[in-house]
Amino acid sequence: MRVDNQKVIRKIWFCLFLPFLLNVAVVNAQDVLRGQVKIELEPVYGGYVDEKYPLDTETAYRRALQEAAMFFSAQIYGWSFHYDIGEKARNIKEEFELEPLGEIRWGDPGLYVTHAAFENHVLSAWMDYRPTDAQRRRLEMWKMGNIRTAQATGYGPLGGPVEISDWLTIKKKTLEDSARAAVRALLQGSEKNRPKEATGLISLQNFPNYYMDSGRWAAQARFKVEIKEIVPFAAY
């Protein structure tokens, strides 16, 4: 469905300064997902040299909504994964594949900015999302079965290469690397012998923390993980 960007931007300002804030107060906290995103208004060192900076207010809010939609999608729907752990001694490459199980668009009527502030060339925005009944059922699924939690840090480039030079895609790739590291840490903690591969489900528990580390983006995040199958090297 085509999203009307101007309507979305008007809704942002409406949410920030009109009675929506009062409505949120009467909603059961368990019915609302909440998280904070931070959008850089000035160019990140080494990246985005072709984009126009500093970002204007409208663009900054739009990015905040897009980033929040990505995180809420990862919380509610998550991904299925296939992980070839890899081993240098056997010349087996490490490969981690994620398949999204659903998506929230940034124009979704359940997604709102509830508080925002500009400080030191950064927009800090608190975001709320009101799940539908179907989405609440999906959230409940992440509490069932053999679900374990794991925290890890993933890394990604500040800018290019060209194929992942979009700002949101770069943050997404960094988060996905954090998911890979979380699954790897779980397997290392539970398996005496390194398996060849593993499959399962993984979701984001809460919004990640992004920061720059040695010229790279780093994302520290906590996940819920369900390992469905582990294939040992003995099977080969």
PEJO-V11017 format. One record per residue. N is the residue number from 1. RES is the residue in one small letter. SS is DSSP state (hx for helix, st for strand, lp for the rest). Layout:
{{N | RES | SS} {N | RES | SS}}
//
This chain:
{{1 | m | lp} {2 | r | lp} {3 | v | lp} {4 | d | lp} {5 | n | hx} {6 | q | hx} {7 | k | hx} {8 | v | hx} {9 | i | hx} {10 | r | hx} {11 | k | hx} {12 | i | hx} {13 | w | hx} {14 | f | hx} {15 | c | hx} {16 | l | hx} {17 | f | hx} {18 | l | lp} {19 | p | lp} {20 | f | hx} {21 | l | hx} {22 | l | hx} {23 | n | hx} {24 | v | hx} {25 | a | hx} {26 | v | lp} {27 | v | lp} {28 | n | lp} {29 | a | hx} {30 | q | hx} {31 | d | hx} {32 | v | st} {33 | l | st} {34 | r | st} {35 | g | st} {36 | q | st} {37 | v | st} {38 | k | st} {39 | i | st} {40 | e | st} {41 | l | lp} {42 | e | lp} {43 | p | lp} {44 | v | lp} {45 | y | lp} {46 | g | lp} {47 | g | lp} {48 | y | lp} {49 | v | lp} {50 | d | lp} {51 | e | lp} {52 | k | lp} {53 | y | lp} {54 | p | lp} {55 | l | lp} {56 | d | lp} {57 | t | hx} {58 | e | hx} {59 | t | hx} {60 | a | hx} {61 | y | hx} {62 | r | hx} {63 | r | hx} {64 | a | hx} {65 | l | hx} {66 | q | hx} {67 | e | hx} {68 | a | hx} {69 | a | hx} {70 | m | hx} {71 | f | hx} {72 | f | hx} {73 | s | hx} {74 | a | hx} {75 | q | hx} {76 | i | hx} {77 | y | lp} {78 | g | lp} {79 | w | st} {80 | s | st} {81 | f | st} {82 | h | st} {83 | y | st} {84 | d | st} {85 | i | lp} {86 | g | lp} {87 | e | st} {88 | k | hx} {89 | a | hx} {90 | r | hx} {91 | n | lp} {92 | i | st} {93 | k | lp} {94 | e | lp} {95 | e | st} {96 | f | st} {97 | e | st} {98 | l | st} {99 | e | st} {100 | p | st} {101 | l | lp} {102 | g | lp} {103 | e | lp} {104 | i | lp} {105 | r | lp} {106 | w | lp} {107 | g | lp} {108 | d | lp} {109 | p | lp} {110 | g | lp} {111 | l | st} {112 | y | st} {113 | v | st} {114 | t | st} {115 | h | st} {116 | a | st} {117 | a | st} {118 | f | st} {119 | e | st} {120 | n | lp} {121 | h | lp} {122 | v | st} {123 | l | st} {124 | s | st} {125 | a | st} {126 | w | st} {127 | m | st} {128 | d | st} {129 | y | st} {130 | r | st} {131 | p | lp} {132 | t | lp} {133 | d | hx} {134 | a | hx} {135 | q | hx} {136 | r | hx} {137 | r | hx} {138 | r | hx} {139 | l | hx} {140 | e | hx} {141 | m | hx} {142 | w | lp} {143 | k | lp} {144 | m | lp} {145 | g | lp} {146 | n | lp} {147 | i | lp} {148 | r | st} {149 | t | st} {150 | a | st} {151 | q | st} {152 | a | st} {153 | t | st} {154 | g | st} {155 | y | st} {156 | g | st} {157 | p | st} {158 | l | lp} {159 | g | lp} {160 | g | lp} {161 | p | lp} {162 | v | hx} {163 | e | hx} {164 | i | hx} {165 | s | lp} {166 | d | lp} {167 | w | hx} {168 | l | hx} {169 | t | hx} {170 | i | hx} {171 | k | hx} {172 | k | hx} {173 | k | hx} {174 | t | hx} {175 | l | hx} {176 | e | hx} {177 | d | hx} {178 | s | hx} {179 | a | hx} {180 | r | hx} {181 | a | hx} {182 | a | hx} {183 | v | hx} {184 | r | hx} {185 | a | hx} {186 | l | hx} {187 | l | hx} {188 | q | hx} {189 | g | hx} {190 | s | hx} {191 | e | lp} {192 | k | lp} {193 | n | lp} {194 | r | lp} {195 | p | lp} {196 | k | lp} {197 | e | st} {198 | a | st} {199 | t | st} {200 | g | st} {201 | l | st} {202 | i | st} {203 | s | st} {204 | l | st} {205 | q | lp} {206 | n | lp} {207 | f | lp} {208 | p | lp} {209 | n | st} {210 | y | st} {211 | y | st} {212 | m | st} {213 | d | st} {214 | s | lp} {215 | g | lp} {216 | r | st} {217 | w | st} {218 | a | st} {219 | a | st} {220 | q | st} {221 | a | st} {222 | r | st} {223 | f | st} {224 | k | st} {225 | v | st} {226 | e | st} {227 | i | st} {228 | k | st} {229 | e | st} {230 | i | st} {231 | v | st} {232 | p | lp} {233 | f | hx} {234 | a | hx} {235 | a | hx} {236 | y | lp}}
//
